[in-house]
Amino acid sequence: MDFSSIKHSVKTVLDDLQEVAKLEEGQLLVVGTSTSEVIGKHIGSAGTVDAAAEIWTALHDFAEKTGVDLAFQCCEHLNRALVIQGNVADKYGYERVSAIPIPSAGGSMAAFAFENMTSPVLVEEIKADAGIDIGDTLIGMHLKRVAVPVRSKIKTIGEAHMTMATTRPKLIGGERAIYHTGKNNQSCH
């Protein structure tokens, strides 16, 4: 497999997401990845650090450019906990849990992120502003309500099915309410 094509695909997907979500500094992007699915294997069966490294590079570059904070979802063996920077956990008041993801318990992507972040911690849950799911890892539990699907020119990363979402505030108030969505669909008046 040509692992460099993975990085290019992820960059394209991130551009497509950014065009719709307009993510900015301080917002949170959750990423779920099955590197097994990326290389055409069954989820959880053949994780690869090579694929994780390419995905990491594209995501890290995106985070540097936009200022978004990244959260990497672990697999079900760690109850889909998330790897985030310690200062991000502190900023949002997320409770830390004790575990270190490894490829066989957490997944190759989460393990790679944990090894490459400057101050990684694990938390059980977050409420992200947007998300990318590579390989049907089920990130929805970590998105703010209300999730809005985002379509990309690219439907797969390697061999893995890819989906994305952004979020918007709930529309409340009924027929008399007036809704205005501002930048990032975050403000309502």
C-alpha positions in Angstrom: 0.0 0.0 0.0 1.1 3.5 -0.8 1.0 5.1 2.6 1.8 8.6 1.3 -1.6 8.6 -0.6 -3.3 8.3 2.9 -1.8 11.6 4.0 -3.0 13.3 0.8 -6.5 11.9 1.2 -6.8 13.0 4.8 -5.6 16.5 3.8 -8.3 16.7 1.1 -11.0 15.5 3.6 -9.8 18.1 6.1 -10.1 20.8 3.5 -13.6 19.7 2.7 -14.6 19.6 6.4 -13.1 23.1 7.0 -15.0 24.5 4.0 -18.3 23.6 5.8 -17.3 23.6 9.5 -15.0 26.7 9.5 -13.2 25.3 12.6 -11.0 27.7 14.5 -8.7 28.0 17.5 -10.1 26.4 20.6 -12.6 24.1 18.9 -12.3 20.4 19.3 -12.1 17.8 16.5 -12.6 14.2 17.3 -10.9 11.5 15.1 -11.8 7.9 15.1 -9.5 5.6 13.0 -9.2 2.0 12.3 -5.8 1.6 10.6 -6.8 -2.0 10.0 -9.7 -0.8 7.8 -7.4 1.7 6.1 -5.3 -1.2 4.8 -8.3 -3.3 3.9 -8.5 -5.6 6.9 -11.3 -6.1 9.5 -11.5 -3.4 12.2 -9.2 -4.3 15.1 -7.3 -7.1 13.3 -4.2 -5.6 11.7 -3.5 -2.1 13.0 -0.5 -0.4 11.4 1.7 2.4 12.7 2.6 3.3 9.1 -1.0 4.4 8.3 -1.3 6.1 11.7 1.8 8.1 11.1 0.5 9.5 7.8 -2.9 10.3 9.3 -1.2 12.0 12.2 0.9 14.2 10.0 -2.1 15.5 8.1 -4.1 16.1 11.3 -1.2 17.7 13.1 -0.6 20.1 10.2 -4.3 21.0 10.1 -4.3 21.6 13.9 -1.2 23.8 13.6 -2.8 25.8 10.8 -6.3 26.2 12.4 -5.6 26.1 16.1 -8.2 23.3 16.7 -7.6 20.8 19.4 -7.5 17.2 18.4 -9.0 14.2 20.2 -8.2 10.6 19.1 -10.7 8.0 20.0 -9.5 4.7 21.3 -11.1 1.4 20.4 -13.7 -0.4 22.5 -11.0 -2.1 24.6 -10.5 1.2 26.3 -14.2 2.0 26.2 -13.7 4.5 23.4 -11.7 6.9 25.7 -9.9 9.7 24.0 -6.3 10.9 23.8 -6.1 14.7 24.2 -3.5 17.1 25.4 -3.4 17.7 29.1 -4.1 21.4 28.8 -7.2 20.7 26.6 -8.5 18.4 29.3 -7.9 21.1 31.9 -9.5 23.8 29.7 -12.8 21.8 29.2 -12.8 20.3 32.7 -12.6 16.7 31.4 -11.8 14.1 34.0 -8.7 12.1 33.3 -8.6 8.3 33.4 -5.6 6.0 33.9 -4.6 4.0 30.9 -2.0 4.2 28.1 -3.3 3.2 24.7 -1.3 0.6 22.8 -2.1 -0.9 19.4 -3.8 -4.0 20.9 -5.8 -2.0 23.5 -6.7 1.5 22.3 -5.7 1.1 18.6 -2.7 2.1 16.5 -3.9 5.6 15.9 -4.6 6.4 19.5 -1.3 4.8 20.6 0.6 6.8 17.9 -1.1 10.1 19.0 -0.3 9.3 22.7 3.4 8.8 21.8 3.6 12.0 19.7 1.6 14.5 21.7 3.6 16.7 24.1 1.4 16.1 27.2 -1.1 13.4 26.4 -3.9 12.2 28.7 -6.9 10.0 28.4 -10.4 11.1 29.1 -13.7 9.1 28.9 -15.8 11.6 27.1 -15.8 14.9 25.3 -18.2 17.1 23.3 -16.4 17.8 20.0 -17.4 20.5 17.5 -16.7 18.2 14.5 -15.4 14.8 13.8 -13.9 12.5 11.2 -14.6 8.7 11.4 -12.2 6.6 9.3 -13.3 3.0 9.3 -16.7 3.2 11.0 -15.3 3.5 14.6 -18.5 5.2 15.8 -17.4 8.7 17.0 -21.0 10.0 17.3 -21.0 9.6 21.1 -18.3 12.3 21.3 -19.9 15.0 19.2 -21.9 17.9 20.5 -25.6 17.9 19.7 -26.8 18.4 16.9 -24.5 16.5 14.4 -24.7 17.6 10.8 -23.2 15.3 8.1 -20.4 16.8 6.0 -19.7 15.3 2.5 -16.3 15.1 0.9 -15.0 14.4 -2.6 -13.3 11.4 -0.9 -15.3 8.6 0.5 -12.5 6.4 1.7 -9.1 6.7 3.3 -7.1 3.8 1.9 -9.7 1.1 2.0 -11.6 2.5 5.0 -15.1 4.1 4.7 -14.9 7.7 5.8 -17.6 9.9 7.3 -17.5 13.4 8.8 -19.8 15.7 10.8 -19.9 19.2 12.2 -22.3 20.3 14.9 -24.8 23.2 15.4 -26.7 24.5 18.4 -30.1 23.0 19.0 -33.0 25.0 17.5 -35.4 25.6 20.3 -38.5 27.8 20.8 -41.0 26.6 18.3 -42.7 28.5 15.5 -42.4 31.9 17.1 -38.6 31.7 17.4 -36.2 33.4 15.0 -33.0 31.6 14.3 -29.8 33.2 13.2 -26.7 31.1 12.8 -23.5 33.0 12.8 -19.9 31.9 12.2 -19.4 28.2 12.8 -23.2 28.0 13.5 -22.3 28.8 17.1 -24.2 31.9 17.9 -28.0 32.3 18.0 -29.8 35.5 18.6 
